[in-house]
C-alpha cells in the first residue's frame, strides 16, 4: 500500500517550491517593469481577448522596426484576463512561468548531476537572470522555460521526447528571433552525438519538432512577402561592419564580458569567472567531452551576436544561452574538473545573494505599477466627471523619457478614456502632465508639448501618495 506521508524528499521539494514562489511573486507590483513595451503588450492582449483575435503578430518594438511572434501573449493572456487587465496581471503570469521554469530546472539538475543538487537549487532560487525573467512580463523572458523543457525532454531519449525537445526549442524563436543561434548550436552537437550513436532517426525526429514549431512563421512569410519573421532573421539588427578576424575577436571578447556581468551583476565575480570558465572548457575538451553538448549553444549564441548590432544594453540577447550555460556548469565531472565546476557554481551563488534583495525591494520609475495606475485613474476620473473634450497627455521633467506617456495612454485606451494622439497637442484644450517637477519648473520646460499650455491656467494638481509624482491639469491659454 502506498504511503502518503510527507517524507524528507517531499518536504524538501515543498520547501523549495514555496521559496521559488516567494522569489518570483514577492512585492511584484512594485518591482516588475512596466514601461511602454509592457503597456503596449497589455493593449494587444486586451484586443486579442475582446476581438477574439488569433494572429502570429505579437509584440512590436516602440520604433515599429521589429515584430515578434505572439506566443508570449497567449501564455500571459489567461493571467491578464483573470486580473481584468491590471498592469500587474501579466507579471503574475511571468511569475507563474518563472516558477514552473525553476521547478523544471530542479528536476533537470537532479537528473543531470544529483551530487550538485543543493548548490544548483540555491542558484535556481537566487540567480539574477532567472529571478528577473520570472518577474518581468516581456517576450524574451519566456525563452528559459522552453529551453529547460527541451533539455529535460532530451534526457528520456525516446522519439516522442526528442520531438518535444525540438518543438520546444523551436518555440524559443517565437519569443525572439536571435534564439536561432543557440538552437543551431544545439542542433550541431545533437547531430554529431546521434551520428556517433548511429541514431540518425533520433536527430531527424528532433529536427521535425523544430520544423513544426517554425512552420507557422514560414507559411506566414510565404503568404505575406517579403515576410515578417523567418525571412528577416538574417537582417535583424544586422551590423554593417566588414568582417575581419580582429574585429570578430574584439567584439566576441566584449560580448563575453557583458555575458559574465549579466550572469553575476557584480564587478569582481566576472574577473574570477573569466579565468575559471576557459579552464573548465579546457578540462572538458580533455576529459569530459559529453558536457560540450551544452557548451556549444552558449558559444554559438555569443558568436552569432558578433554579427549583429549590439551596444551592451540588451542582455536579453543572452537568454537563449542561459539554461545551456547552467547545465554545462553542473554537468558531471571528476576530480579537478569537478572542483572547478563547483567553484564556478559557488561564485554564481555568492553573487546572487547580493543581487536578490534589490530585485525584490527596489522600486524605480520603470517598476512602480501602483503609481502608474493611480495617475491613470486620476486622469480618467477627471475626464469623465468633467466631461472634458480634446484632452491630451504628456510626461515632462521626470526620469521617464517617453514624453508622450505611452504607458499611461495604453491604460487609458483599455479603459476607453478619450485622448487626442501625440501628434495633436496643437488641437488640445486640456493637457494632463505627469511629472516629478514643480509647477514653475514645468512652465519653463521647453518641450513642444507645453507650448500651448505654458501660460495657461493650472486647473488642478494631484500628488500621488507614496511617490514624488504629481498629475497636473493645464488648460489652453
Buried (B, 14 or more C-beta within 10 A) or exposed (E): EEEEEEEEEEEBBEEBBEBBBEBBBBBBBBBBBBBBBBBBBBBBBBBBBEEEEEEBBBBBEEEEEBBBBBBBBBBBBBBBBEBEBBBBBBBBBBBBBBBBBBBBBBEBBBEBBEEBBEBBBBBBBBBBBBBBBBBBBBBBBBBBBBBBBBBBBBEEEEBEBBBBBBBBBBBBBBBBBBBBBBBBBBBBBBBBBBEEEEBEEBBBBBBBBBEBBBEBBBEBBEEEEEBBBBBBBEEBBEEEEEEEEEEBEEBBEBBBBBBBBBBBBBEEBBEBBEEBBEBBBEBBEEEBEEBBBBBBBBBBBBBBBBBBEBEEEBBBBBBBBBBBBBBBBBBBBEEEBBEBBBBBBEBBBBBBEBBBEEBBEEBEBBBBBBBBBBBBBBBBEBBEEEEBEBBBBBBBBBEBEBBBBBBBBBBBBBBEBEBBEBEEBEEBBBBBBBBBBEBEEBBEBEBEBBEBBBEBEBBEBBEBEEBEBBBBBBBBE
